[in-house]
């Protein structure tokens, strides 16, 4: 399963992580965040964000770890996504 397919079929990712979808950009994500912050501040609400850069996160993960995750019962869909990520990024 390719990452794009996983992202586009996940309702949670579609709603909150549009920047992971092909064709979206960091600028789009920042504009969305700015809008959300403005709405929250205008309504006297808190605005929290978490930014994670995974661009190098899996560069040191070995295939044995993927096999161990499988033996621990991690779902095939998640493992397929992880393997796709490793093949693309490493």
VEXBALO-404804 format. One line per field, with one value per residue (C-alpha): residue number from 1; residue in three letters; z, x, y. Coordinates in steps of 0.1 Angstrom, whole numbers, padded with zeros to 4 digits. Last residue first. Layout:
# residues N
num <- (NUM  ...)
residu <- (Ala  ...)
up <- (Z  ...)
east <- (X  ...)
north <- (Y  ...)
END
This chain:
# residues 90
num <- (90  89  88  87  86  85  84  83  82  81  80  79  78  77  76  75  74  73  72  71  70  69  68  67  66  65  64  63  62  61  60  59  58  57  56  55  54  53  52  51  50  49  48  47  46  45  44  43  42  41  40  39  38  37  36  35  34  33  32  31  30  29  28  27  26  25  24  23  22  21  20  19  18  17  16  15  14  13  12  11  10  9  8  7  6  5  4  3  2  1)
residu <- (Unk  Unk  Unk  Unk  Unk  Unk  Unk  Unk  Unk  Unk  Unk  Unk  Unk  Unk  Unk  Unk  Unk  Unk  Unk  Unk  Unk  Unk  Unk  Unk  Unk  Unk  Unk  Unk  Unk  Unk  Unk  Unk  Unk  Unk  Unk  Unk  Unk  Unk  Unk  Unk  Unk  Unk  Unk  Unk  Unk  Unk  Unk  Unk  Unk  Unk  Unk  Unk  Unk  Unk  Unk  Unk  Unk  Unk  Unk  Unk  Unk  Unk  Unk  Unk  Unk  Unk  Unk  Unk  Unk  Unk  Unk  Unk  Unk  Unk  Unk  Unk  Unk  Unk  Unk  Unk  Unk  Unk  Unk  Unk  Unk  Unk  Unk  Unk  Unk  Unk)
up <- (0024  0018  -0008  0003  0039  0034  0014  0042  0068  0047  0043  0080  0088  0064  0076  0112  0140  0157  0176  0149  0123  0145  0146  0109  0105  0131  0111  0081  0097  0108  0104  0077  0094  0110  0083  0067  0097  0106  0132  0139  0168  0171  0199  0198  0230  0228  0233  0202  0182  0193  0181  0147  0142  0151  0127  0099  0105  0106  0072  0058  0072  0057  0023  0024  0034  0002  -0010  -0043  -0027  0007  0038  0041  0046  0081  0102  0082  0055  0081  0103  0074  0063  0026  0010  0034  0029  -0009  -0009  0014  -0010  0000)
east <- (0159  0129  0108  0116  0112  0079  0065  0076  0059  0027  0027  0033  0003  -0019  -0006  -0016  0010  0006  0039  0053  0047  0065  0094  0095  0095  0124  0143  0140  0163  0153  0181  0165  0132  0131  0149  0119  0097  0094  0067  0048  0023  -0001  -0022  -0047  -0064  -0099  -0110  -0133  -0112  -0081  -0095  -0107  -0073  -0054  -0075  -0069  -0032  -0031  -0049  -0024  0005  -0008  -0013  0022  0036  0020  -0009  -0008  -0003  -0019  0004  -0004  -0040  -0033  -0064  -0094  -0080  -0057  -0085  -0107  -0079  -0083  -0063  -0034  -0032  -0034  -0007  0015  0015  0000)
north <- (0053  0075  0056  0020  0030  0047  0018  -0005  0017  0018  -0020  -0024  -0002  -0021  -0055  -0046  -0048  -0082  -0085  -0108  -0080  -0055  -0079  -0082  -0044  -0042  -0068  -0045  -0020  0015  0040  0062  0060  0095  0114  0132  0126  0163  0167  0199  0200  0229  0243  0272  0282  0297  0333  0331  0355  0336  0303  0317  0334  0302  0281  0306  0307  0269  0267  0292  0272  0240  0256  0270  0236  0222  0202  0183  0149  0147  0150  0187  0179  0166  0173  0163  0140  0125  0116  0103  0080  0069  0097  0092  0054  0057  0084  0063  0033  0000)
END
